[in-house]
């Protein structure tokens, strides 16, 4: 399994279904050793490896500095955008939706990095699956609310029409 990377990082982990790495904001492991360590922590995470045995996904890393100088780091797992034909023996599904694995917002970058890596390092497969199930349930709730809103709108439009307007 090859991991497609950005910013010329040539990691080649041979596990699961991590299909690529994406870097957003000021996250740049090709020029920042600490960011490279974060990527390494994810690639070597037992929970991420186990999660990859079930799903194809991309890992997206983010870093932003806010106006109050707080540092923000985030790791999200995203569905693979490229459709692939799986081999018959592979029973790996495409991740159904994006979800956040870990975020940290701290005043000092060193503290943020250490806390972020700790969160990733100590995340379990059960936590990843719970986060995914929570996100799926939340998405279904939003879809039902949107459907109810459209039905109400349609009903009101029909009432307006029936009233002769």
Helices and strands as residue ranges (DSSP letters): E 18-25, H 33-43, H 46-52, E 55-65, E 71-79, E 93-94, E 99-106, H 109-121, H 125-162
